[in-house]
Every structure is written in C-alpha cells, then in structure tokens.
Amino acid sequence: MSIAAVPPIERILFTEEQVNERVHEVAAAISKQYEGRDLKMIGVMKGSVYFLTALTRAMTIPVKIDFLAISSFASTRNSPGMVRIAKDLDEPIEGEDVLLVEDIVDTGLTARYLLQTLAGRAPNSLGIVTMLDRTSRRLIPLPIEFRCFEIPDYFVIGCGLDYKQRYRNLRYIAVMRQGV
Ligand code: PRP
C-alpha cells in the first residue's frame, strides 16, 4: 500500500504556532492552579501523548505522569459504543491531585467513563484537560476544567489525532479532506 507523502487535508485549522501559544497559556493556568500541590497528569493513549508531552514541558511546576489505554467497541464516528480500560495505570491515585489529559472530548462517553472509574479510586481531586473540545457532538454534559480550543464538527488530524492511525505526528491541527 502506498501512502501519500502529502497529508489528505482540506485546510489547517490551527497552525503549529497557534497550538503552541494555547498550550503555553493552558500550561500556565494549570501551573498556577496546582502550585504547591502534587499533581499527576494521566494521558489517555494514544491520542493524548503528544499533547501531554507539550503541556507538561510548558508547565512550571513538577508533575508526575501515568498512562492508560481504552478500547471503544461497537463504535463508529456516528455511533458511540462502549468503553473499557485496556491498559490500566501503573500506580494508584488515592489521595492525589489528578488531571486526566485528552486530545479531544467528543461525545463525552470516554471521559465520563474514565472520570467515574478514577473517582472510585479516591483521588484528592480530579479534573480534565483537553486539547480540543467538540461540544456539538456531546451526548453527556461534562465539566471541562481546561481546554485549548473548542471546534465545530470537523474531522481533524494532527497533534495526536489520527486517521487510520496516521498523521498523529503533524505539528498542526488540520481538517481532513472529504472523501479520502
Ligand atoms: C479519542 C480521544 C478520546 C475519545 C473521545 O480516542 O482520544 O479518548 O476518542 O471520544 P468520545 O468523547 O466520543 O468518547 P480514540 O478512540 O480515537 O483513540 P486514540 O486516542 O488512540 O486515537
């Protein structure tokens, strides 16, 4: 199978500079809010890995990181399915200040499941930071403590977001071309 060297994009939604600027602003807000506390950032694989890395490198307080992976099954873009944890955290979170890190919150089903599951492990506090918030597709009301951008119902790639597992490594966020 040949892979086109040029990504199948319609247009760039946020440039590398725009993403970096917002990441630094959100990193500053989180650093301020959690100053003097022992913060653990939990990345949801795989999409959030790039955002978590950029965000924590821009933060000015020490942070711990951990990761989990989820499986969504019987799910398509237009039919959200069930969610389960496929790879759990390495360490307990009891008594800790925890921020779940997502690349995108869409229907909210994944975030709700993860927040409920993590809340059951008795953290001291629990919040969520997402790079993108696609509120128009939300099925469940969800408080989002920190977000970089709200976006319309676009299919986007880059900065961790994929199309068939590719294009996560683009440094910008782009709208996919229709009919790819
Ligand atoms: C994406 C994203 C969230 C979830 C959000 O993950 O990283 O975890 O979808 O969707 P929801 O709000 O409708 O539940 P995806 O399943 O694409 O996996 P990936 O991170 O490995 O790309």
Residues whose N, C-alpha, C, O or C-beta is under 5 A from the ligand:
A	BS01	PRP	V44 M45 K46 G47 S48 S72 D103 I104 V105 D106 T107 G108 L109 T110 A111 G160
